[in-house]
């Protein structure tokens, strides 16, 4: 479960709901029911009803949800009006790909800076510059950074993780293919791309 009791599955559908609601003319759709939303998105009505209830209650009988209020609640659940600053360490191929990814801000996350073992600041993307790692501590403390993304190799990942924890980061997304140790109170999420592909390959082989 994510914060506020919203599941990952529900969280993944919120941007889809938001996109639909912002496309519809509010003068025509002042209120929207879960049934209408489900039909327009070709989703299951029961699932949509559960998702919206977790975020915005049950709506008004016979009317549904006030559209403007539902948009606000959906945006708040993503943190769109209160971005969480993140830092990324490891500007290799994967790190660069993540820096070019535009979807994080839809979920209330803003990568404020990237760091690597270079001696000077370099530019690899028009949006974010890669700073030398010796500036990491001061940047995190000065900007109250709470989220860290690790895209270094397994040999350096634990040291980077420790540095993040020491700088007050309380949530870490780890792409390194290794197990990391964090103290109590620090949230760790591991993303093993190879394992995910292996799982998909296993599922494909069942149909061969």
DRENMISE-970696 format. One record per residue: residue number from 1; x, y, z of N, C-alpha, C in turn. Coordinates in Angstrom, 1 decimal. Atoms other than C-alpha are relative to their C-alpha. Layout:
N
{NUM, {X, Y, Z}, {X, Y, Z}, {X, Y, Z}}
...
// end
This chain:
208
{1, {0.8, -1.2, 0.0}, {0.0, 0.0, 0.0}, {0.9, 1.3, 0.0}}
{2, {-0.7, -1.3, 0.0}, {1.1, 3.6, -0.7}, {-0.5, 0.8, 1.2}}
{3, {0.5, -0.9, -1.1}, {0.6, 6.5, 1.6}, {-1.5, 0.3, -0.2}}
{4, {1.4, -0.2, 0.0}, {-2.9, 7.4, 2.6}, {-0.9, -1.2, -0.3}}
{5, {0.7, 1.2, 0.2}, {-3.9, 3.8, 2.1}, {-0.4, -0.3, -1.5}}
{6, {0.3, 0.2, 1.4}, {-4.0, 4.0, -1.7}, {1.0, -1.0, -0.6}}
{7, {-0.9, 1.0, 0.5}, {-2.7, 0.9, -3.4}, {0.8, 0.4, -1.3}}
{8, {-0.8, -0.3, 1.2}, {-0.1, 0.9, -6.2}, {-0.8, -0.1, -1.2}}
{9, {0.9, 0.2, 1.2}, {-2.7, -0.4, -8.7}, {-0.9, 1.2, -0.2}}
{10, {0.8, -1.2, 0.1}, {-5.0, 2.5, -7.9}, {0.8, 1.2, -0.4}}
{11, {-0.9, -1.1, 0.3}, {-2.2, 5.0, -8.0}, {0.4, 0.0, -1.4}}
{12, {-0.4, 0.1, 1.4}, {-1.2, 3.8, -11.4}, {-1.2, 0.5, -1.0}}
{13, {1.1, -0.4, 0.8}, {-4.7, 4.6, -12.7}, {-0.4, 1.5, 0.1}}
{14, {0.4, -1.4, -0.2}, {-5.0, 8.1, -11.3}, {0.3, 0.9, -1.1}}
{15, {-0.2, -0.9, 1.2}, {-3.3, 9.9, -14.2}, {-0.9, -0.3, -1.1}}
{16, {1.0, 0.3, 1.1}, {-5.7, 8.1, -16.6}, {-1.3, 0.7, 0.3}}
{17, {1.2, -0.7, -0.4}, {-8.6, 9.5, -14.6}, {0.1, 1.5, -0.2}}
{18, {-0.2, -1.4, 0.1}, {-7.1, 12.9, -14.5}, {0.0, 0.5, -1.5}}
{19, {-0.1, -0.4, 1.4}, {-6.4, 13.0, -18.2}, {-1.4, 0.1, -0.6}}
{20, {1.3, 0.0, 0.5}, {-10.0, 12.1, -19.0}, {-0.8, 1.3, 0.5}}
{21, {0.8, -1.1, -0.7}, {-11.5, 14.7, -16.5}, {0.4, 1.3, -0.6}}
{22, {-0.5, -1.3, 0.5}, {-9.3, 17.5, -17.9}, {-0.4, 0.2, -1.4}}
{23, {0.3, -0.1, 1.4}, {-10.3, 16.7, -21.5}, {-1.5, 0.4, -0.1}}
{24, {1.5, -0.2, 0.1}, {-14.1, 16.8, -20.8}, {-0.4, 1.5, 0.3}}
{25, {0.4, -1.3, -0.3}, {-15.8, 20.2, -20.9}, {-0.9, 0.1, 1.3}}
{26, {0.6, 0.0, -1.3}, {-16.8, 21.0, -17.3}, {-1.4, 0.6, -0.1}}
{27, {1.4, -0.5, 0.1}, {-19.9, 23.0, -18.4}, {-1.0, -1.1, -0.4}}
{28, {0.9, 1.1, 0.4}, {-21.3, 19.8, -19.8}, {0.1, -1.2, 1.0}}
{29, {-0.2, 1.1, -1.0}, {-19.9, 17.4, -17.2}, {0.4, 0.6, 1.4}}
{30, {-0.2, -0.5, -1.4}, {-20.3, 19.3, -13.9}, {0.2, -1.1, 1.0}}
{31, {-0.1, 1.2, -0.8}, {-20.8, 16.0, -12.3}, {0.3, -1.2, -0.8}}
{32, {-0.3, 1.2, 0.7}, {-19.5, 12.6, -13.3}, {-0.2, -1.2, 1.0}}
{33, {0.1, 1.3, -0.7}, {-20.4, 9.1, -12.1}, {1.1, -0.9, -0.3}}
{34, {-1.0, 1.0, 0.2}, {-18.1, 6.2, -11.7}, {-0.3, -0.8, -1.2}}
{35, {0.5, 0.8, 1.1}, {-20.2, 4.4, -14.3}, {0.4, 0.7, -1.3}}
{36, {-0.4, -0.7, 1.2}, {-19.6, 7.2, -16.9}, {1.5, 0.0, -0.2}}
{37, {-1.5, 0.0, 0.2}, {-15.9, 7.3, -16.2}, {0.5, -1.4, -0.5}}
{38, {-0.4, 1.4, 0.4}, {-15.6, 3.5, -16.5}, {-0.3, -0.2, -1.5}}
{39, {0.4, 0.2, 1.4}, {-17.5, 3.5, -19.8}, {0.9, 0.8, -0.9}}
{40, {-0.8, -0.8, 0.9}, {-15.4, 6.3, -21.3}, {1.4, -0.5, -0.1}}
{41, {-1.4, 0.5, 0.0}, {-12.1, 4.6, -20.3}, {0.0, -1.5, -0.3}}
{42, {0.1, 1.5, 0.2}, {-13.3, 1.0, -21.0}, {0.6, -0.8, 1.1}}
{43, {-0.5, 0.7, -1.2}, {-12.5, 0.0, -17.5}, {-1.2, -0.6, 0.8}}
{44, {1.1, 0.6, -0.8}, {-14.5, -2.1, -15.0}, {-0.6, 1.0, 0.9}}
{45, {0.7, -1.0, -0.8}, {-17.1, -0.1, -13.2}, {0.3, -0.3, 1.5}}
{46, {-0.3, 0.3, -1.4}, {-16.5, -1.9, -9.9}, {1.4, 0.5, 0.4}}
{47, {-1.4, -0.5, -0.3}, {-12.7, -1.1, -10.1}, {0.0, 1.5, 0.1}}
{48, {0.0, -1.5, 0.0}, {-13.3, 2.6, -10.9}, {-0.7, 0.5, 1.2}}
{49, {0.8, -0.5, -1.2}, {-15.9, 2.9, -8.1}, {0.9, -0.2, 1.3}}
{50, {-0.9, 0.2, -1.2}, {-13.3, 1.4, -5.6}, {1.1, 1.0, 0.0}}
{51, {-1.1, -0.9, 0.1}, {-10.5, 3.6, -6.9}, {-0.5, 1.4, 0.5}}
{52, {0.5, -1.3, -0.3}, {-12.6, 6.8, -6.6}, {-0.4, 0.1, 1.4}}
{53, {0.4, 0.0, -1.4}, {-14.0, 5.9, -3.2}, {1.2, 0.1, 0.9}}
{54, {-1.2, -0.1, -0.9}, {-10.5, 5.5, -1.8}, {0.6, 1.4, -0.1}}
{55, {-0.6, -1.4, 0.2}, {-9.6, 9.0, -3.1}, {-0.9, 1.1, 0.4}}
{56, {0.9, -1.1, -0.1}, {-12.7, 11.0, -3.0}, {-1.4, -0.3, 0.6}}
{57, {1.2, 0.4, -0.6}, {-15.4, 9.2, -1.1}, {-1.0, -0.6, -1.0}}
{58, {1.0, 0.7, 0.8}, {-18.6, 7.9, -2.6}, {-0.8, 0.9, -1.0}}
{59, {0.8, -0.9, 0.9}, {-19.9, 11.0, -4.4}, {-1.4, 0.3, 0.5}}
{60, {1.3, -0.3, -0.4}, {-23.4, 12.3, -4.3}, {-1.0, -0.9, -0.7}}
{61, {1.0, 0.9, 0.6}, {-26.4, 10.0, -4.9}, {-0.6, 0.6, -1.2}}
{62, {0.7, -0.3, 1.3}, {-27.8, 10.1, -8.5}, {0.8, 1.1, -0.8}}
{63, {-0.8, -1.0, 0.7}, {-25.2, 12.8, -9.4}, {1.4, -0.5, -0.3}}
{64, {-1.4, 0.5, 0.1}, {-21.8, 11.2, -8.8}, {0.9, 1.0, 0.6}}
{65, {-1.1, -0.9, -0.6}, {-18.7, 13.4, -8.2}, {-0.1, 1.4, -0.7}}
{66, {-0.2, -1.3, 0.5}, {-18.4, 17.1, -8.6}, {1.3, 0.0, -0.7}}
{67, {-1.3, 0.3, 0.8}, {-15.8, 17.1, -11.4}, {1.1, 0.9, 0.5}}
{68, {-1.1, -0.9, -0.4}, {-13.8, 20.1, -10.2}, {0.6, -0.5, 1.3}}
{69, {-0.4, 0.5, -1.3}, {-13.6, 18.6, -6.7}, {0.8, -1.3, -0.2}}
{70, {-0.6, 1.3, 0.2}, {-12.7, 15.1, -8.0}, {1.4, 0.3, -0.6}}
{71, {-1.3, -0.3, 0.6}, {-9.8, 16.6, -10.1}, {0.9, 0.5, 1.1}}
{72, {-0.9, -0.5, -1.1}, {-8.5, 18.4, -7.0}, {0.4, -1.1, 0.9}}
{73, {-0.4, 1.2, -0.8}, {-8.6, 15.2, -5.0}, {0.9, -0.9, -0.6}}
{74, {-0.9, 0.9, 0.8}, {-6.9, 13.2, -7.7}, {1.4, 0.6, 0.0}}
{75, {-1.3, -0.7, 0.0}, {-4.2, 15.8, -8.0}, {0.7, 0.0, 1.4}}
{76, {-0.6, 0.1, -1.4}, {-3.7, 15.9, -4.2}, {0.5, -1.4, 0.3}}
{77, {-0.5, 1.4, -0.4}, {-3.4, 12.1, -4.0}, {1.3, -0.3, -0.7}}
{78, {-1.3, 0.2, 0.7}, {-0.5, 12.3, -6.5}, {1.1, 1.0, 0.5}}
{79, {-1.0, -1.0, -0.4}, {1.1, 15.3, -4.8}, {0.3, 1.0, -1.0}}
{80, {-0.3, -0.9, 1.1}, {0.9, 17.4, -7.9}, {0.1, 1.4, 0.4}}
{81, {-0.1, -1.4, -0.5}, {0.5, 20.6, -5.9}, {1.0, 0.1, 1.1}}
{82, {-1.0, 0.0, -1.0}, {3.3, 19.7, -3.5}, {1.1, -1.0, -0.3}}
{83, {-1.0, 1.0, 0.5}, {6.2, 18.1, -5.3}, {1.0, -0.4, 1.0}}
{84, {-1.1, 0.6, -0.8}, {8.6, 15.8, -3.5}, {1.3, 0.1, -0.9}}
{85, {-1.3, -0.1, 0.8}, {12.2, 16.6, -4.6}, {0.8, -1.3, 0.2}}
{86, {-0.8, 1.2, 0.0}, {14.3, 13.7, -5.6}, {1.4, 0.3, -0.6}}
{87, {-1.3, -0.1, 0.6}, {18.0, 13.2, -6.4}, {0.3, -1.4, -0.6}}
{88, {-0.4, 1.2, 0.6}, {19.5, 10.6, -8.7}, {1.5, -0.1, 0.0}}
{89, {-1.5, 0.2, 0.0}, {23.0, 9.1, -8.3}, {0.3, -1.1, -0.9}}
{90, {-0.4, 0.9, 1.0}, {24.6, 7.4, -11.2}, {-0.5, 0.4, -1.4}}
{91, {0.4, -0.5, 1.3}, {24.5, 9.1, -14.6}, {0.5, -0.8, -1.2}}
{92, {-0.3, 0.9, 1.2}, {25.2, 6.1, -16.8}, {-1.2, -0.1, -0.9}}
{93, {1.0, 0.1, 1.0}, {22.9, 4.8, -19.5}, {-1.4, 0.0, 0.7}}
{94, {1.3, 0.0, -0.7}, {20.0, 4.0, -17.1}, {-0.3, 1.3, 0.7}}
{95, {0.3, -1.3, -0.7}, {20.4, 7.2, -15.1}, {-0.4, 1.0, -1.0}}
{96, {0.4, -1.0, 1.1}, {20.3, 9.3, -18.3}, {-1.4, -0.3, -0.5}}
{97, {1.4, 0.3, 0.5}, {17.2, 7.4, -19.5}, {-1.0, 0.5, 1.0}}
{98, {1.0, -0.4, -1.0}, {15.4, 8.2, -16.2}, {0.0, 1.5, 0.1}}
{99, {0.0, -1.5, 0.0}, {16.5, 11.9, -16.4}, {-0.8, 0.5, -1.1}}
{100, {0.7, -0.4, 1.2}, {14.9, 12.1, -19.8}, {-1.5, -0.4, 0.1}}
{101, {1.3, 0.5, -0.2}, {11.7, 10.4, -18.5}, {-0.9, 1.1, 0.5}}
{102, {0.8, -1.2, -0.4}, {8.9, 13.0, -18.2}, {-1.2, -0.4, 0.9}}
{103, {1.2, 0.4, -0.7}, {6.3, 11.0, -16.3}, {0.1, 0.2, 1.5}}
{104, {-0.1, 0.0, -1.4}, {7.6, 11.4, -12.8}, {-0.8, 1.2, 0.6}}
{105, {0.7, -1.1, -0.6}, {6.0, 14.8, -12.3}, {-1.5, -0.2, 0.0}}
{106, {1.4, 0.4, -0.1}, {2.6, 13.3, -13.0}, {-0.3, -0.6, 1.3}}
{107, {0.2, 0.6, -1.3}, {3.1, 11.5, -9.7}, {0.5, 0.8, 1.1}}
{108, {-0.4, -0.9, -1.1}, {4.3, 14.5, -7.7}, {1.5, -0.1, 0.3}}
{109, {-1.4, 0.1, -0.2}, {8.0, 13.7, -8.1}, {0.8, 0.9, -0.9}}
{110, {-0.9, -0.9, 0.8}, {10.6, 16.2, -9.3}, {1.4, -0.3, 0.2}}
{111, {-1.5, 0.3, -0.2}, {14.2, 15.1, -9.9}, {0.7, 1.4, -0.1}}
{112, {-0.6, -1.3, -0.1}, {16.0, 18.2, -8.7}, {1.4, 0.1, -0.5}}
{113, {-1.4, 0.0, 0.4}, {19.5, 17.1, -9.4}, {0.5, -1.4, -0.2}}
{114, {-0.6, 1.3, 0.2}, {21.7, 14.2, -10.6}, {1.5, 0.1, 0.4}}
{115, {-1.4, 0.0, -0.4}, {25.1, 13.2, -9.3}, {0.8, -1.2, -0.5}}
{116, {-0.8, 1.1, 0.4}, {28.0, 11.2, -10.5}, {1.5, 0.3, 0.4}}
{117, {-1.4, -0.1, -0.5}, {31.8, 10.7, -9.9}, {0.8, 1.0, -0.8}}
{118, {-0.7, -1.0, 0.7}, {32.7, 13.5, -12.3}, {0.5, 1.1, 0.9}}
{119, {-0.6, -1.0, -0.8}, {34.9, 16.3, -11.1}, {-0.7, 1.4, -0.1}}
{120, {0.7, -1.3, 0.3}, {32.9, 19.2, -12.6}, {-1.4, -0.3, -0.4}}
{121, {1.4, 0.1, 0.5}, {29.2, 19.8, -13.4}, {0.0, -0.2, -1.5}}
{122, {0.1, 0.2, 1.4}, {28.3, 18.5, -16.8}, {-1.5, 0.0, -0.4}}
{123, {1.4, -0.1, 0.4}, {25.2, 18.8, -18.9}, {-0.2, -1.2, -1.0}}
{124, {0.4, 1.1, 0.8}, {23.6, 15.6, -20.4}, {-1.4, 0.1, -0.5}}
{125, {1.4, -0.2, 0.4}, {20.1, 16.8, -20.7}, {-0.3, 1.5, 0.1}}
{126, {0.3, -1.4, -0.1}, {18.5, 20.2, -21.3}, {-0.7, 0.4, 1.3}}
{127, {0.7, -0.3, -1.2}, {16.6, 19.9, -18.0}, {0.8, 0.0, 1.2}}
{128, {-0.7, 0.3, -1.3}, {19.0, 18.6, -15.4}, {1.5, -0.1, -0.3}}
{129, {-1.5, 0.1, 0.1}, {22.8, 19.0, -15.0}, {0.5, -1.1, 1.0}}
{130, {-0.6, 1.0, -0.9}, {24.9, 16.3, -13.4}, {1.1, 0.6, 0.8}}
{131, {-0.9, -0.6, -0.9}, {26.8, 17.5, -10.4}, {1.0, -1.0, 0.5}}
{132, {-1.0, 0.9, -0.7}, {30.0, 16.1, -8.8}, {-0.6, -0.5, 1.3}}
{133, {0.6, 0.7, -1.2}, {29.2, 13.7, -6.0}, {0.5, 0.7, 1.3}}
{134, {-0.4, -0.7, -1.2}, {31.2, 15.9, -3.5}, {-1.0, 1.2, 0.4}}
{135, {1.0, -1.0, -0.3}, {28.3, 18.4, -3.7}, {-1.3, -0.6, 0.5}}
{136, {1.2, 0.7, -0.3}, {25.7, 15.8, -2.8}, {-0.5, 0.4, 1.4}}
{137, {0.4, -0.2, -1.4}, {25.6, 16.3, 1.0}, {-0.7, 1.4, 0.1}}
{138, {0.4, -1.4, -0.1}, {25.2, 20.1, 0.8}, {-1.3, 0.2, -0.7}}
{139, {1.2, -0.2, 0.8}, {22.6, 19.9, -1.9}, {-1.2, -0.6, 0.7}}
{140, {1.1, 0.7, -0.7}, {20.4, 17.4, -0.1}, {-0.5, 0.7, 1.2}}
{141, {0.4, -0.7, -1.3}, {20.5, 19.3, 3.2}, {-0.6, 1.3, -0.3}}
{142, {0.5, -1.4, 0.3}, {20.0, 22.7, 1.6}, {-1.4, 0.0, -0.6}}
{143, {1.3, 0.1, 0.7}, {16.9, 21.5, -0.4}, {-0.9, -1.0, 0.7}}
{144, {0.8, 0.9, -0.7}, {15.5, 19.1, 2.2}, {-0.5, -1.2, -0.9}}
{145, {0.3, 1.1, 0.9}, {15.6, 16.2, -0.3}, {-0.4, -1.2, 0.8}}
{146, {0.5, 1.1, -0.8}, {13.6, 13.2, 0.9}, {0.0, -1.3, -0.8}}
{147, {0.1, 1.2, 0.9}, {13.7, 10.8, -2.1}, {1.3, -0.1, -0.8}}
{148, {-1.2, 0.3, 0.7}, {16.8, 9.2, -3.6}, {-0.2, -1.1, -1.0}}
{149, {0.0, 1.0, 1.0}, {17.2, 7.2, -6.8}, {1.4, -0.5, -0.3}}
{150, {-1.4, 0.6, 0.1}, {20.2, 4.8, -7.1}, {0.0, -0.7, -1.4}}
{151, {-0.2, 0.6, 1.3}, {21.4, 3.9, -10.6}, {1.4, -0.3, -0.3}}
{152, {-1.4, 0.3, 0.1}, {25.0, 3.0, -9.9}, {0.1, -1.6, 0.0}}
{153, {-0.2, 1.4, 0.0}, {26.5, -0.5, -10.1}, {-0.1, -0.6, 1.4}}
{154, {0.2, 0.7, -1.3}, {26.1, -3.1, -7.3}, {1.1, 0.3, 0.9}}
{155, {-1.1, -0.2, -0.9}, {29.6, -2.4, -6.0}, {0.0, 1.3, 0.7}}
{156, {0.1, -1.3, -0.6}, {28.8, 1.2, -5.2}, {-1.3, 0.3, 0.7}}
{157, {1.4, -0.4, -0.4}, {25.1, 1.0, -4.3}, {-0.1, 0.1, 1.5}}
{158, {0.2, -0.1, -1.4}, {25.4, 0.4, -0.6}, {0.6, 1.3, 0.6}}
{159, {-0.6, -1.2, -0.5}, {27.8, 3.3, -0.1}, {-0.9, 1.2, -0.4}}
{160, {0.8, -1.1, 0.4}, {25.5, 5.6, -2.1}, {-1.3, 0.0, 0.9}}
{161, {1.2, 0.1, -0.9}, {22.5, 4.3, 0.0}, {0.3, 0.6, 1.4}}
{162, {-0.4, -0.5, -1.3}, {24.4, 5.0, 3.2}, {0.1, 1.6, 0.0}}
{163, {-0.1, -1.4, 0.1}, {25.2, 8.5, 2.0}, {-1.4, 0.7, 0.0}}
{164, {1.3, -0.6, 0.0}, {21.6, 9.2, 1.2}, {-0.7, 0.0, 1.4}}
{165, {0.6, 0.0, -1.3}, {20.4, 8.1, 4.6}, {0.7, 1.0, 0.9}}
{166, {-0.7, -0.9, -0.8}, {23.1, 10.2, 6.3}, {-0.5, 1.5, -0.3}}
{167, {0.5, -1.3, 0.4}, {21.7, 13.2, 4.4}, {-1.5, 0.3, 0.2}}
{168, {1.4, -0.2, -0.4}, {18.2, 12.7, 5.7}, {-1.0, -0.5, -1.0}}
{169, {0.9, 0.6, 0.9}, {16.7, 10.9, 2.7}, {-0.8, -1.1, 0.6}}
{170, {0.8, 1.0, -0.7}, {13.8, 8.8, 3.9}, {-0.6, -1.1, -0.9}}
{171, {0.5, 1.0, 1.0}, {12.8, 6.9, 0.7}, {0.9, -0.2, -1.1}}
{172, {-1.1, 0.3, 1.0}, {15.1, 5.2, -1.8}, {-0.6, -1.0, -1.0}}
{173, {0.4, 0.9, 1.1}, {14.3, 3.7, -5.2}, {1.3, -0.6, -0.6}}
{174, {-1.3, 0.6, 0.4}, {17.1, 1.2, -6.0}, {-0.1, -0.8, -1.3}}
{175, {-0.1, 0.8, 1.2}, {17.9, 0.0, -9.5}, {1.2, -0.9, -0.1}}
{176, {-1.2, 0.8, 0.0}, {21.2, -1.6, -8.6}, {-0.5, -1.5, 0.3}}
{177, {0.4, 1.5, -0.1}, {21.0, -5.5, -8.9}, {0.6, -0.6, 1.3}}
{178, {-0.6, 0.5, -1.3}, {21.8, -6.1, -5.2}, {-0.9, 0.4, 1.1}}
{179, {0.8, -0.3, -1.2}, {20.2, -6.1, -1.8}, {0.7, 1.1, 0.8}}
{180, {-0.5, -1.1, -0.8}, {20.6, -2.9, 0.3}, {-0.5, -0.1, 1.4}}
{181, {0.4, 0.0, -1.4}, {20.5, -2.5, 4.0}, {-0.3, 1.5, 0.4}}
{182, {0.4, -1.4, -0.5}, {18.6, 0.6, 5.4}, {-0.5, -0.1, 1.4}}
{183, {0.5, 0.0, -1.4}, {17.8, 1.5, 9.0}, {-1.6, 0.1, 0.0}}
{184, {1.5, -0.2, -0.2}, {14.2, 1.5, 10.4}, {-0.4, 1.4, -0.3}}
{185, {0.5, -1.3, 0.3}, {12.2, 4.4, 9.2}, {0.3, 0.5, -1.4}}
{186, {-0.3, -0.4, 1.4}, {13.7, 4.5, 5.7}, {-0.7, -1.0, -1.0}}
{187, {0.7, 0.9, 1.0}, {11.6, 3.1, 2.8}, {0.9, -0.3, -1.1}}
{188, {-0.8, 0.5, 1.2}, {13.4, 1.0, 0.2}, {-0.9, -0.7, -1.0}}
{189, {0.7, 0.7, 1.1}, {11.9, 0.0, -3.1}, {1.0, -0.5, -1.0}}
{190, {-0.9, 0.5, 1.0}, {13.9, -2.3, -5.4}, {-0.6, -0.2, -1.3}}
{191, {0.4, 0.2, 1.3}, {13.5, -2.3, -9.1}, {1.0, -0.8, -0.8}}
{192, {-0.9, 0.9, 0.7}, {15.1, -5.3, -10.7}, {-0.5, -0.3, -1.5}}
{193, {0.5, 0.1, 1.4}, {14.6, -4.9, -14.5}, {0.3, -1.4, -0.6}}
{194, {-0.3, 1.3, 0.6}, {16.3, -8.2, -15.4}, {-1.0, -1.0, 0.6}}
{195, {0.9, 1.0, -0.6}, {14.1, -10.1, -12.9}, {-1.4, 0.2, -0.6}}
{196, {1.3, -0.2, 0.6}, {11.0, -8.5, -14.4}, {-0.1, -0.6, -1.4}}
{197, {-0.1, 0.6, 1.3}, {12.1, -9.5, -17.9}, {0.0, -1.5, 0.0}}
{198, {-0.1, 1.4, -0.2}, {12.9, -13.0, -16.7}, {-1.4, -0.5, 0.3}}
{199, {1.4, 0.4, -0.3}, {9.3, -13.2, -15.3}, {-0.8, 0.0, -1.2}}
{200, {0.8, -0.1, 1.3}, {7.8, -12.1, -18.6}, {0.4, -1.1, -0.9}}
{201, {-0.4, 1.1, 0.9}, {9.9, -14.6, -20.5}, {-0.5, -1.3, 0.5}}
{202, {0.5, 1.2, -0.6}, {8.8, -17.3, -18.1}, {-1.5, -0.2, -0.4}}
{203, {1.4, 0.0, 0.4}, {5.2, -16.4, -18.8}, {-0.2, -0.3, -1.5}}
{204, {0.1, 0.2, 1.5}, {5.7, -16.4, -22.6}, {0.3, -1.5, -0.2}}
{205, {-0.4, 1.4, 0.2}, {7.3, -19.9, -22.4}, {-1.1, -0.9, 0.4}}
{206, {1.2, 0.9, -0.4}, {4.1, -21.3, -20.8}, {-0.9, -0.2, -1.2}}
{207, {0.9, 0.1, 1.1}, {2.3, -20.6, -24.1}, {0.7, -0.7, -1.2}}
{208, {-0.7, 0.6, 1.1}, {5.0, -22.2, -26.3}, {-0.4, -1.5, -0.1}}
// end
